[in-house]
Amino acid sequence: MNLTLSAVYEEVPESEGGGYVAYTEELPGAISEGETIEEARENLRDAIEVLLEANRELARTAMPDMG
């Protein structure tokens, strides 16, 4: 399954620790961070995978006849 989401990257000021925050508006809860944009992108990709798997598992347990 291919899923296309829009990633939003925000630079964190050095006074607040620096780095980048990354999230996607289409999938609430998918948020991550990194020291660089590349690291934030990779971490966001991982966060999306974990969130989607958790949602699939929740759906399987909530509707056992469907899984």
C-alpha positions as CSV (number, residue, x, y, z in Angstrom):
1,M,0.0,0.0,0.0
2,N,1.4,3.3,-1.0
3,L,0.3,6.3,1.0
4,T,1.2,9.9,0.2
5,L,1.1,12.4,3.0
6,S,2.3,16.0,3.3
7,A,5.1,16.5,5.7
8,V,5.5,19.8,7.6
9,Y,9.0,20.7,8.9
10,E,9.5,23.5,11.4
11,E,12.9,24.7,12.5
12,V,13.3,24.9,16.3
13,P,15.2,28.0,17.4
14,E,18.7,27.4,18.9
15,S,17.4,29.1,22.1
16,E,14.9,26.2,22.4
17,G,17.4,23.4,21.6
18,G,17.6,23.7,17.8
19,G,16.8,21.0,15.3
20,Y,13.5,20.3,13.5
21,V,10.0,19.2,14.3
22,A,8.2,17.1,11.6
23,Y,4.6,16.2,11.4
24,T,1.8,15.4,8.9
25,E,-1.6,17.0,9.2
26,E,-3.4,14.1,7.5
27,L,-2.4,11.6,10.2
28,P,-2.9,13.1,13.7
29,G,-0.3,11.8,16.1
30,A,2.4,11.4,13.5
31,I,5.0,13.8,14.9
32,S,8.7,13.5,15.4
33,E,11.9,15.5,15.5
34,G,15.6,15.5,14.5
35,E,18.8,17.5,14.6
36,T,18.6,17.8,10.8
37,I,15.8,17.8,8.3
38,E,17.0,14.5,7.0
39,E,16.9,13.0,10.5
40,A,13.5,14.5,11.2
41,R,12.2,13.0,7.8
42,E,13.5,9.6,8.7
43,N,12.1,9.8,12.2
44,L,8.7,10.9,10.9
45,R,8.6,8.0,8.4
46,D,9.2,5.6,11.4
47,A,6.6,7.4,13.5
48,I,4.0,7.0,10.6
49,E,4.8,3.3,10.3
50,V,4.4,2.7,14.0
51,L,1.2,4.7,14.2
52,L,-0.4,2.9,11.2
53,E,0.5,-0.5,12.6
54,A,-0.9,0.5,16.0
55,N,-4.1,1.6,14.3
56,R,-4.3,-1.7,12.4
57,E,-3.8,-3.7,15.6
58,L,-6.5,-1.7,17.4
59,A,-8.9,-2.3,14.5
60,R,-8.2,-6.0,14.6
61,T,-8.9,-6.2,18.3
62,A,-12.0,-4.0,18.1
63,M,-13.4,-6.0,15.2
64,P,-12.1,-9.5,15.5
65,D,-14.3,-10.9,12.7
66,M,-12.8,-8.4,10.3
67,G,-9.2,-9.3,10.8
